[in-house]
Amino acid sequence: MLMTGALPVVAGCAGEATPSFRRARPGDPGWPSASQWQTLSAQVGGRLIEVRSPLDACRADPSGTACAAVFRGLKNPWYIGDNVALTQTTGWVDAWTSQPSAYAVAARSSADVVAAVNFARTQRLRLVVKGGGHSYQGTSNAPDSLLVWTRPMDRIQLHDAFVPQGCEGPPRRAVSLGAGTVWLHAYGAVTKAGRYVQGGGCATVNVAGLVQSGGFGSLSKGFGTASAGLLEAEVVTADGQVRIANACVNPDLFWALKGGGGGSFGVVTRVTLRTRPLPNYIGGVLGTVQASSPETFRRLIERFMTFYRDSLLNRHWGEIVQFRPDNSMVIAMVFQGLDQAQARAAWQPFLAWLASEPGDYRMTDALRIIAVPARHFWDPVWLKKNLPQAVLSDDRPGAPADNVFWSGNLGEAGWFLHGYESAWLPAGLLAPARLAQLADGLFAASRHSMTALHFNKGLAGAAPDDIAAARDTAINPSATEAFALAISAASAPPSFVGLPGHEPDLVLARRNARSTAAAIGELRKLAPDSGAYLTEASYFEKDWQRSFWGPNYARLLGIKAKYDPEGLFIIHHGVGSEAWSADGFTRQR
């Protein structure tokens, strides 16, 4: 057992008891006094917020106009992101409900973060980190906590010749992004310079959380993961030190930040990511195929998976195909580096097959293939003029005109999760000897619940260099061998357990949760040890250490003990969280 300050920490000594450590809550004798909070406020330039939830209006009058305005806002991710008390997911049945922190520091500098971290450590407070608040697992909120809110940290700086601190060349083109920058703004700045940076698909996700969680995006088959593109990070660790982490300075911490999970190793305040030449075109393929019967649907699945293997398993293609219980297949794929004619040619074999089977299949939503000059793909003005159906705008009075988000992400704004399950699917399942088995598994999964294949999440088919770079990150190596991430999910509009008039239907939610678990269970029979993507997985994931990080977990746990020995940064199913109570307040071993 090691001694760190006044708190003993277990260091691999099985059976050795650790005295309990409990964080303070409001009303406890150890909770900071008003004068102590005032001192922290002065240290952060008055940017300490005593958090009040907008849901208080609903508690006062559940059917009133003020409450109705809040719930309208909960379908606007910009409204949610700008409110310190809210999160992009409102809760998960039998798991968690979004609840605000007691206080928050709206950090604008690393010095603000240092002050918050030191205060939380010395006052024995629960500390939470939030950027965009997109965590499905509820890791960016905790009641009775102090929140470090990084959203105001949104500086963007392009580099023509970046060399990480303490390293020797060669210089690389890169971009430095404040931790609270959202991907829409990051892409906009980089593409205007004729470059591309690998990030997330959802435009309102913030950069730091995605990078730390692995960082799959729409174009990951073409450009790898955001984690693998990290060149350097600035991070405030639990001792209140501002550290630079890169391949030459604090390389162990650098590796842990590349996929070890956000909110576990410190507060990242800045990331610097490599940039690459911008492809000429980015586009999408959208459509729905309806099969005439379960038997023809099973045949459609096998035919499509054969087509995918032969024509689309390469660096050009990503995003989603859904297999639904009503025997429909919904296509919502993205491509890069191809023009419209090339993309259409790639799909011609599948379209020809469908046309040859008119009695069994029909296009209920005709296939559309759209190619956009890549320099415009994240340009709000161009999108609103030329592809108005693709985006929705921040509808608040006076909102910035460039606050848009993909219309396909509307369902995720404020949603209440019933179930969310995922599993990496290894590329070996596409081999001729196993493809029929894969089709059987996908068909069986679709009988329980909608099952989607996210082809961009999984690097099989990517360039060898991008696969190698991802293997030098903390993510489960299964991701580098997977052709897709299978996801089954169910949700409802914004709901809050315990909020009269706005509570979820728990009977329906639990039924849907069982269905999504059963769907992924069918696919786990094919790949029982492949694991899941930590940001898009079940809250109740079993053996989560192995599932999220595989053989990398032991190394991550050692780095956690080095940089956060007292467990200041604890999140649900984060590295080292097994030593703490589920609410993160009490050390259990």
C-alpha positions as CSV (number, residue, x, y, z in Angstrom):
1,M,0.0,0.0,0.0
2,L,1.3,3.5,-0.9
3,M,0.7,6.6,1.1
4,T,-0.3,9.7,-0.9
5,G,-0.8,12.7,1.4
6,A,-3.3,11.6,4.1
7,L,-5.1,9.1,1.9
8,P,-3.9,5.5,1.6
9,V,-4.2,4.0,-1.9
10,V,-4.2,0.4,-2.8
11,A,-1.4,-0.6,-5.0
12,G,-2.1,-4.2,-6.0
13,C,-2.5,-5.6,-2.5
14,A,-5.4,-8.0,-2.6
15,G,-7.4,-8.3,0.6
16,E,-5.9,-5.2,2.2
17,A,-8.5,-2.9,3.6
18,T,-8.4,0.8,2.8
19,P,-9.9,3.3,5.3
20,S,-13.1,4.9,3.8
21,F,-12.9,8.3,2.3
22,R,-16.1,10.3,1.8
23,R,-16.5,13.5,-0.2
24,A,-18.5,16.4,1.2
25,R,-22.1,17.2,0.3
26,P,-24.1,20.3,1.0
27,G,-25.1,20.3,4.6
28,D,-22.1,18.2,5.7
29,P,-19.8,19.8,8.3
30,G,-17.0,19.7,5.7
31,W,-18.9,21.5,3.0
32,P,-17.2,24.8,2.1
33,S,-18.5,28.0,3.8
34,A,-19.8,30.9,1.9
35,S,-16.6,32.8,2.4
36,Q,-14.6,29.9,1.0
37,W,-16.8,29.8,-2.1
38,Q,-16.2,33.6,-2.4
39,T,-12.5,33.1,-2.3
40,L,-12.7,30.6,-5.2
41,S,-14.9,33.0,-7.1
42,A,-12.2,35.7,-6.8
43,Q,-9.5,33.3,-7.9
44,V,-11.5,32.6,-11.1
45,G,-12.3,36.2,-11.9
46,G,-15.9,35.9,-10.8
47,R,-16.7,33.0,-13.1
48,L,-18.0,30.8,-10.3
49,I,-21.7,30.0,-10.8
50,E,-24.1,28.9,-8.1
51,V,-26.1,26.6,-10.4
52,R,-29.8,26.8,-10.7
53,S,-31.7,24.4,-13.0
54,P,-34.2,25.7,-15.6
55,L,-36.3,22.8,-14.6
56,D,-37.2,24.7,-11.4
57,A,-39.8,26.4,-13.6
58,C,-41.4,23.0,-14.2
59,R,-41.4,22.1,-10.6
60,A,-43.2,25.3,-9.8
61,D,-45.7,24.9,-12.7
62,P,-45.4,21.8,-14.8
63,S,-47.9,23.0,-17.4
64,G,-46.8,26.6,-17.5
65,T,-45.3,28.6,-20.4
66,A,-41.9,28.8,-18.7
67,C,-41.7,25.1,-18.4
68,A,-42.9,24.6,-22.0
69,A,-40.1,26.9,-23.2
70,V,-37.5,24.8,-21.3
71,F,-38.8,21.6,-23.1
72,R,-38.7,23.3,-26.4
73,G,-35.1,24.3,-25.7
74,L,-34.3,20.7,-24.9
75,K,-34.7,19.9,-28.6
76,N,-32.0,22.4,-29.4
77,P,-28.4,21.2,-28.7
78,W,-27.1,24.7,-28.7
79,Y,-29.6,25.7,-25.9
80,I,-28.5,22.7,-23.9
81,G,-24.8,23.3,-24.5
82,D,-25.0,26.9,-23.3
83,N,-26.8,26.0,-20.1
84,V,-24.5,24.9,-17.3
85,A,-27.2,22.9,-15.6
86,L,-28.2,20.7,-18.5
87,T,-26.8,17.7,-20.4
88,Q,-27.6,16.6,-24.0
89,T,-29.1,13.3,-22.6
90,T,-31.7,13.8,-19.9
91,G,-31.3,10.4,-18.4
92,W,-31.3,6.6,-18.7
93,V,-33.9,4.3,-17.3
94,D,-32.8,2.7,-14.0
95,A,-29.3,4.3,-14.5
96,W,-29.1,8.1,-14.0
97,T,-31.0,11.3,-14.3
98,S,-29.5,14.6,-15.4
99,Q,-28.9,16.7,-12.3
100,P,-27.0,19.9,-12.0
101,S,-23.9,20.5,-9.9
102,A,-24.0,22.8,-6.8
103,Y,-21.4,25.1,-8.3
104,A,-19.6,25.5,-11.6
105,V,-16.5,27.3,-12.8
106,A,-17.0,28.6,-16.3
107,A,-13.3,28.2,-17.1
108,R,-11.7,30.5,-19.6
109,S,-8.0,29.6,-18.9
110,S,-5.9,26.8,-17.4
111,A,-5.5,29.0,-14.3
112,D,-9.3,28.8,-13.8
113,V,-9.1,25.1,-14.0
114,V,-6.2,24.9,-11.6
115,A,-8.1,26.9,-9.0
116,A,-11.1,24.6,-9.3
117,V,-9.1,21.5,-9.1
118,N,-7.2,22.6,-6.1
119,F,-10.4,23.7,-4.4
120,A,-12.1,20.4,-5.0
121,R,-9.1,18.4,-3.8
122,T,-8.5,20.4,-0.6
123,Q,-12.2,20.6,0.2
124,R,-12.9,17.0,-0.6
125,L,-15.5,17.7,-3.2
126,R,-16.9,15.6,-6.0
127,L,-15.4,17.1,-9.2
128,V,-17.1,16.8,-12.6
129,V,-15.9,18.0,-16.0
130,K,-18.2,19.1,-18.8
131,G,-17.6,20.5,-22.2
132,G,-20.6,19.9,-24.5
133,G,-22.4,17.6,-22.1
134,H,-22.9,14.8,-24.7
135,S,-22.1,11.9,-22.4
136,Y,-24.6,9.0,-22.8
137,Q,-23.3,7.5,-19.6
138,G,-24.0,10.6,-17.5
139,T,-20.4,11.3,-16.7
140,S,-20.7,15.1,-17.3
141,N,-23.1,15.6,-14.4
142,A,-23.3,14.8,-10.7
143,P,-25.5,16.4,-8.0
144,D,-23.7,18.0,-5.1
145,S,-20.5,18.5,-7.1
146,L,-18.2,21.2,-8.4
147,L,-18.3,21.4,-12.2
148,V,-15.4,22.5,-14.3
149,W,-17.2,23.8,-17.4
150,T,-14.8,24.1,-20.3
151,R,-17.2,25.3,-22.9
152,P,-15.9,28.9,-22.8
153,M,-12.4,27.6,-23.8
154,D,-13.0,27.7,-27.6
155,R,-9.9,29.3,-29.1
156,I,-8.8,27.9,-32.5
157,Q,-5.3,28.3,-33.8
158,L,-3.9,26.8,-37.1
159,H,-0.3,25.8,-37.4
160,D,1.7,25.4,-40.5
161,A,4.7,23.9,-38.8
162,F,3.9,22.5,-35.4
163,V,6.5,20.6,-33.3
164,P,5.4,19.3,-29.9
165,Q,7.1,20.7,-26.9
166,G,10.3,18.9,-26.1
167,C,10.3,17.0,-29.4
168,E,12.4,17.4,-32.5
169,G,10.8,17.7,-35.9
170,P,9.7,17.2,-38.5
171,P,7.1,20.0,-38.2
172,R,3.5,19.1,-39.1
173,R,0.4,21.0,-40.1
174,A,-1.9,21.0,-37.1
175,V,-4.6,22.9,-35.3
176,S,-4.9,23.7,-31.6
177,L,-8.4,23.7,-30.2
178,G,-9.6,24.9,-26.8
179,A,-11.3,22.1,-24.9
180,G,-14.7,23.5,-25.3
181,T,-14.6,24.0,-29.0
182,V,-17.4,22.2,-30.8
183,W,-16.6,20.2,-34.0
184,L,-18.7,22.4,-36.2
185,H,-16.5,25.4,-35.5
186,A,-13.3,23.3,-35.6
187,Y,-14.2,21.8,-39.0
188,G,-15.2,25.2,-40.3
189,A,-11.9,26.9,-39.4
190,V,-9.8,24.0,-40.8
191,T,-11.6,23.5,-44.0
192,K,-11.4,27.2,-44.9
193,A,-7.7,26.6,-44.8
194,G,-8.0,23.7,-47.3
195,R,-7.3,21.1,-44.6
196,Y,-9.2,18.4,-42.7
197,V,-9.0,17.4,-39.0
198,Q,-10.4,14.1,-37.8
199,G,-13.1,14.6,-35.3
200,G,-16.7,13.6,-34.5
201,G,-19.7,13.4,-36.7
202,C,-22.1,15.3,-34.4
203,A,-21.5,19.0,-35.0
204,T,-22.2,20.1,-31.4
205,V,-19.9,17.6,-29.6
206,N,-16.9,19.3,-28.0
207,V,-13.4,18.3,-29.0
208,A,-11.7,17.3,-25.8
209,G,-14.2,14.7,-24.7
210,L,-14.2,13.0,-28.1
211,V,-10.4,12.9,-28.4
212,Q,-10.1,11.3,-24.9
213,S,-12.7,8.7,-25.6
214,G,-11.3,7.3,-28.9
215,G,-12.6,9.8,-31.4
216,F,-14.4,7.9,-34.1
217,G,-16.1,10.2,-36.6
218,S,-17.9,10.0,-40.0
219,L,-14.7,9.8,-41.9
220,S,-12.6,7.5,-39.6
221,K,-12.2,4.9,-42.3
222,G,-10.4,7.6,-44.3
223,F,-8.5,9.5,-41.6
224,G,-8.3,7.2,-38.5
225,T,-9.4,8.3,-35.0
226,A,-9.2,11.7,-33.4
227,S,-7.1,10.1,-30.6
228,A,-4.6,8.8,-33.0
229,G,-4.3,12.4,-34.5
230,L,-3.5,13.9,-31.1
231,L,0.0,15.5,-31.2
232,E,-0.1,17.3,-27.9
233,A,-2.5,18.1,-25.0
234,E,-2.4,20.6,-22.2
235,V,-4.0,19.1,-19.1
236,V,-4.5,20.0,-15.4
237,T,-3.8,17.0,-13.3
238,A,-5.2,16.2,-9.8
239,D,-2.2,17.9,-8.1
240,G,-3.2,21.2,-9.7
241,Q,-0.3,21.2,-12.1
242,V,-0.6,22.3,-15.7
243,R,1.2,19.6,-17.8
244,I,2.0,19.2,-21.4
245,A,1.5,15.7,-22.7
246,N,3.0,14.5,-26.0
247,A,5.2,11.7,-27.3
248,C,8.3,13.3,-25.6
249,V,6.9,15.0,-22.5
250,N,4.8,12.9,-20.1
251,P,4.4,10.2,-22.8
252,D,2.5,7.9,-20.4
253,L,-0.2,10.5,-19.7
254,F,-0.3,11.3,-23.4
255,W,-1.0,7.7,-24.3
256,A,-3.8,7.6,-21.6
257,L,-5.4,10.7,-23.0
258,K,-5.6,9.0,-26.4
259,G,-8.7,6.9,-25.7
260,G,-8.5,6.3,-21.9
261,G,-11.7,8.2,-21.3
262,G,-12.5,11.8,-20.6
263,G,-12.7,13.0,-17.0
264,S,-10.4,10.3,-15.6
265,F,-6.8,11.6,-15.8
266,G,-7.3,15.4,-15.5
267,V,-9.0,18.3,-17.1
268,V,-7.8,18.7,-20.7
269,T,-7.7,22.4,-21.6
270,R,-6.3,22.3,-25.1
271,V,-5.6,19.7,-27.8
272,T,-3.4,20.0,-30.8
273,L,-4.4,17.6,-33.7
274,R,-2.7,16.9,-37.0
275,T,-4.4,18.2,-40.1
276,R,-4.4,16.6,-43.6
277,P,-5.2,17.7,-47.1
278,L,-8.9,18.2,-47.6
279,P,-10.6,15.8,-50.0
280,N,-12.3,17.3,-53.0
281,Y,-15.8,15.9,-52.1
282,I,-17.7,14.6,-49.2
283,G,-21.2,13.2,-49.7
284,G,-24.0,11.0,-48.6
285,V,-26.1,8.0,-49.8
286,L,-29.6,8.0,-48.4
287,G,-32.5,5.6,-49.0
288,T,-34.8,2.9,-47.6
289,V,-35.3,-0.6,-49.0
290,Q,-38.4,-2.5,-47.9
291,A,-38.4,-6.3,-48.1
292,S,-41.7,-8.2,-48.8
293,S,-41.3,-10.8,-46.0
294,P,-38.9,-11.9,-43.2
295,E,-37.4,-14.4,-45.6
296,T,-36.6,-11.9,-48.3
297,F,-35.3,-9.5,-45.6
298,R,-32.8,-12.1,-44.5
299,R,-31.7,-12.5,-48.1
300,L,-31.4,-8.7,-48.4
301,I,-29.1,-8.5,-45.4
302,E,-26.8,-11.2,-46.8
303,R,-26.7,-9.6,-50.2
304,F,-26.0,-6.1,-48.8
305,M,-23.2,-7.4,-46.5
306,T,-21.6,-9.1,-49.5
307,F,-21.9,-5.9,-51.5
308,Y,-20.4,-3.9,-48.6
309,R,-17.4,-6.3,-48.3
310,D,-16.7,-6.2,-52.1
311,S,-17.4,-2.5,-52.8
312,L,-17.5,-0.3,-49.7
313,L,-15.0,-1.8,-47.3
314,N,-12.4,0.9,-47.9
315,R,-11.3,4.3,-46.8
316,H,-14.0,6.1,-48.7
317,W,-17.1,4.9,-46.9
318,G,-18.6,5.4,-43.4
319,E,-21.7,5.9,-41.3
320,I,-24.8,3.8,-41.0
321,V,-27.1,1.1,-42.3
322,Q,-30.1,0.1,-40.1
323,F,-31.9,-3.2,-40.1
324,R,-35.4,-2.8,-38.7
325,P,-38.1,-5.1,-37.3
326,D,-40.5,-4.1,-40.1
327,N,-38.1,-5.7,-42.6
328,S,-36.7,-2.4,-43.9
329,M,-33.1,-1.4,-44.4
330,V,-32.4,2.3,-44.0
331,I,-29.2,3.6,-45.6
332,A,-27.5,6.8,-44.3
333,M,-23.9,6.5,-45.4
334,V,-21.2,9.1,-45.9
335,F,-18.3,9.1,-48.4
336,Q,-15.2,11.1,-49.0
337,G,-12.7,11.4,-51.8
338,L,-15.2,10.4,-54.5
339,D,-17.4,12.6,-56.8
340,Q,-21.1,11.8,-57.4
341,A,-20.5,9.7,-60.5
342,Q,-17.9,7.6,-58.7
343,A,-20.1,7.1,-55.7
344,R,-23.0,6.1,-57.9
345,A,-20.8,3.6,-59.8
346,A,-19.8,2.0,-56.5
347,W,-23.5,1.4,-55.7
348,Q,-24.5,0.1,-59.1
349,P,-24.1,-3.6,-58.4
350,F,-26.4,-3.4,-55.4
351,L,-28.9,-1.3,-57.3
352,A,-28.9,-3.6,-60.2
353,W,-29.6,-6.6,-57.9
354,L,-32.6,-4.7,-56.3
355,A,-33.9,-3.9,-59.8
356,S,-33.8,-7.6,-60.7
357,E,-36.0,-8.6,-57.7
358,P,-39.0,-6.2,-58.1
359,G,-41.4,-8.6,-56.4
360,D,-39.4,-8.8,-53.2
361,Y,-37.9,-5.4,-52.7
362,R,-39.0,-1.8,-53.3
363,M,-37.4,1.5,-52.5
364,T,-39.8,3.3,-50.2
365,D,-37.4,6.2,-50.0
366,A,-35.5,6.4,-53.4
367,L,-31.8,6.2,-53.1
368,R,-30.2,9.7,-53.2
369,I,-26.5,10.1,-53.8
370,I,-25.2,13.6,-53.1
371,A,-21.7,14.9,-53.3
372,V,-20.7,18.3,-51.8
373,P,-17.4,20.2,-52.3
374,A,-15.7,19.4,-49.0
375,R,-14.8,23.0,-48.3
376,H,-18.6,23.6,-47.9
377,F,-19.5,20.5,-45.9
378,W,-19.4,22.4,-42.6
379,D,-20.2,25.9,-43.9
380,P,-23.5,26.9,-42.3
381,V,-24.3,29.6,-44.8
382,W,-23.7,27.3,-47.8
383,L,-25.6,24.4,-46.2
384,K,-28.7,26.5,-45.4
385,K,-28.8,27.8,-48.9
386,N,-28.0,24.6,-50.8
387,L,-28.9,21.7,-48.5
388,P,-31.5,23.2,-46.2
389,Q,-33.0,19.8,-45.4
390,A,-29.6,18.7,-43.9
391,V,-29.4,21.1,-41.1
392,L,-31.5,22.8,-38.4
393,S,-30.7,26.1,-36.8
394,D,-30.4,27.3,-33.3
395,D,-33.9,28.9,-33.0
396,R,-33.3,31.1,-30.0
397,P,-33.8,34.8,-30.5
398,G,-30.5,36.5,-31.3
399,A,-28.6,33.2,-31.7
400,P,-25.5,33.3,-34.0
401,A,-26.5,32.5,-37.6
402,D,-23.9,29.8,-37.9
403,N,-25.3,27.8,-35.0
404,V,-26.6,24.8,-37.0
405,F,-26.7,21.1,-36.4
406,W,-27.4,18.1,-38.5
407,S,-31.1,17.4,-38.8
408,G,-30.3,13.7,-38.4
409,N,-29.1,14.4,-34.8
410,L,-32.4,16.0,-33.7
411,G,-33.6,12.8,-32.1
412,E,-30.5,12.8,-29.8
413,A,-31.2,16.3,-28.4
414,G,-32.4,15.9,-24.9
415,W,-33.4,12.3,-25.4
416,F,-34.1,10.0,-22.5
417,L,-32.4,6.6,-23.1
418,H,-34.2,3.3,-22.7
419,G,-31.3,1.2,-23.9
420,Y,-28.1,1.6,-25.7
421,E,-25.9,-1.4,-26.6
422,S,-22.9,-1.8,-28.9
423,A,-20.4,-4.4,-30.0
424,W,-17.4,-4.4,-32.3
425,L,-17.8,-6.8,-35.3
426,P,-14.5,-8.2,-36.5
427,A,-13.8,-8.2,-40.2
428,G,-13.4,-11.9,-40.2
429,L,-17.2,-12.2,-40.1
430,L,-17.2,-10.9,-43.7
431,A,-15.2,-13.9,-44.9
432,P,-17.2,-16.1,-47.3
433,A,-17.3,-18.9,-44.8
434,R,-18.9,-16.7,-42.1
435,L,-21.0,-14.2,-44.0
436,A,-24.1,-16.3,-43.9
437,Q,-23.7,-16.6,-40.1
438,L,-23.3,-12.8,-39.9
439,A,-26.5,-12.3,-41.9
440,D,-28.3,-14.7,-39.6
441,G,-27.1,-12.8,-36.6
442,L,-28.1,-9.4,-38.0
443,F,-31.5,-10.8,-39.0
444,A,-32.0,-12.3,-35.5
445,A,-31.0,-9.0,-33.9
446,S,-33.5,-7.1,-36.0
447,R,-36.3,-9.2,-34.7
448,H,-35.7,-7.7,-31.3
449,S,-34.9,-4.1,-32.1
450,M,-33.5,-1.8,-34.7
451,T,-29.9,-2.7,-35.2
452,A,-27.5,-0.4,-36.9
453,L,-24.0,-0.9,-38.3
454,H,-21.8,2.1,-38.0
455,F,-19.1,1.3,-40.6
456,N,-16.9,4.3,-39.7
457,K,-16.5,3.0,-36.2
458,G,-14.1,0.2,-36.8
459,L,-11.0,0.6,-38.8
460,A,-10.9,-2.6,-41.0
461,G,-10.6,-1.2,-44.5
462,A,-8.7,1.9,-43.4
463,A,-5.2,2.7,-44.5
464,P,-2.5,0.7,-42.7
465,D,-0.8,3.8,-41.3
466,D,-4.1,4.9,-39.7
467,I,-4.7,1.4,-38.2
468,A,-1.2,1.4,-36.8
469,A,-1.7,4.9,-35.3
470,A,-4.9,3.7,-33.6
471,R,-3.1,0.7,-32.2
472,D,-0.8,3.2,-30.4
473,T,-3.8,4.5,-28.4
474,A,-5.6,3.2,-25.3
475,I,-8.8,2.0,-27.1
476,N,-9.6,-1.6,-27.2
477,P,-7.5,-3.1,-30.0
478,S,-10.7,-4.9,-31.2
479,A,-11.7,-1.6,-32.8
480,T,-8.8,-1.7,-35.2
481,E,-9.9,-5.1,-36.4
482,A,-13.6,-4.4,-36.7
483,F,-15.4,-3.5,-39.9
484,A,-18.2,-1.8,-37.9
485,L,-19.7,-1.1,-34.5
486,A,-23.1,-2.6,-34.1
487,I,-25.5,-0.5,-32.1
488,S,-29.0,-1.1,-30.9
489,A,-30.7,1.8,-29.1
490,A,-34.1,3.0,-28.0
491,S,-35.1,6.4,-26.5
492,A,-37.9,8.9,-25.8
493,P,-38.2,12.7,-26.0
494,P,-36.8,14.7,-23.1
495,S,-38.0,13.2,-19.8
496,F,-37.0,13.4,-16.1
497,V,-37.6,10.8,-13.5
498,G,-39.4,12.6,-10.6
499,L,-40.5,15.7,-12.5
500,P,-44.3,15.7,-12.4
501,G,-45.9,16.0,-15.9
502,H,-42.6,15.2,-17.6
503,E,-41.7,11.7,-16.4
504,P,-40.7,8.9,-18.7
505,D,-42.9,5.8,-19.4
506,L,-40.8,3.4,-17.3
507,V,-42.7,0.3,-18.3
508,L,-42.1,1.0,-22.0
509,A,-38.5,2.0,-21.3
510,R,-37.7,-1.2,-19.5
511,R,-39.3,-3.3,-22.2
512,N,-37.2,-1.4,-24.9
513,A,-34.1,-1.9,-22.8
514,R,-34.6,-5.7,-22.8
515,S,-35.1,-5.6,-26.6
516,T,-31.9,-3.7,-27.3
517,A,-29.9,-5.9,-25.0
518,A,-31.4,-9.0,-26.8
519,A,-30.5,-7.6,-30.2
520,I,-26.9,-7.0,-29.4
521,G,-26.8,-10.4,-27.6
522,E,-27.5,-12.0,-30.9
523,L,-24.4,-10.4,-32.4
524,R,-22.2,-11.1,-29.4
525,K,-22.8,-14.8,-30.0
526,L,-20.7,-14.2,-33.2
527,A,-18.0,-12.1,-31.5
528,P,-18.2,-12.8,-27.7
529,D,-14.9,-11.1,-26.8
530,S,-14.8,-8.2,-29.2
531,G,-15.8,-5.5,-26.6
532,A,-17.7,-2.2,-27.1
533,Y,-17.0,1.5,-27.7
534,L,-16.8,3.2,-24.3
535,T,-18.8,6.3,-25.3
536,E,-21.5,4.3,-27.1
537,A,-22.2,1.3,-24.9
538,S,-24.5,0.1,-22.2
539,Y,-24.5,1.9,-18.9
540,F,-24.7,-1.6,-17.4
541,E,-21.8,-3.0,-19.5
542,K,-20.5,-6.2,-17.9
543,D,-16.7,-6.6,-17.5
544,W,-16.4,-3.0,-18.8
545,Q,-12.6,-2.8,-18.2
546,R,-12.0,-5.5,-20.7
547,S,-14.9,-4.4,-23.0
548,F,-13.7,-0.8,-23.3
549,W,-9.9,-1.2,-23.2
550,G,-9.1,-4.9,-23.4
551,P,-5.4,-5.6,-22.7
552,N,-4.7,-1.9,-22.2
553,Y,-6.6,-1.6,-18.9
554,A,-3.8,-2.6,-16.6
555,R,-1.5,0.0,-18.1
556,L,-4.2,2.7,-17.8
557,L,-4.8,1.8,-14.2
558,G,-1.1,2.3,-13.5
559,I,-1.1,5.7,-15.1
560,K,-4.2,6.6,-13.1
561,A,-2.4,5.8,-9.9
562,K,0.5,7.9,-10.9
563,Y,-1.3,11.1,-11.9
564,D,-4.5,10.8,-9.7
565,P,-3.6,8.6,-6.7
566,E,-6.4,10.0,-4.6
567,G,-9.1,9.5,-7.2
568,L,-10.2,13.1,-7.7
569,F,-11.4,12.2,-11.2
570,I,-13.9,9.5,-10.9
571,I,-16.6,8.8,-13.5
572,H,-19.0,5.9,-14.1
573,H,-17.0,3.0,-15.6
574,G,-13.9,5.2,-15.9
575,V,-10.4,4.0,-15.2
576,G,-10.1,3.3,-11.4
577,S,-13.8,3.7,-10.7
578,E,-14.1,0.2,-9.4
579,A,-12.6,1.5,-6.1
580,W,-15.4,3.9,-5.6
581,S,-19.2,3.9,-4.9
582,A,-21.5,4.3,-7.8
583,D,-22.1,8.0,-7.0
584,G,-18.3,8.7,-6.8
585,F,-18.5,10.0,-3.3
586,T,-17.1,7.1,-1.2
587,R,-13.9,5.1,-1.7
588,Q,-14.8,1.5,-1.1
589,R,-11.3,-0.1,-1.4
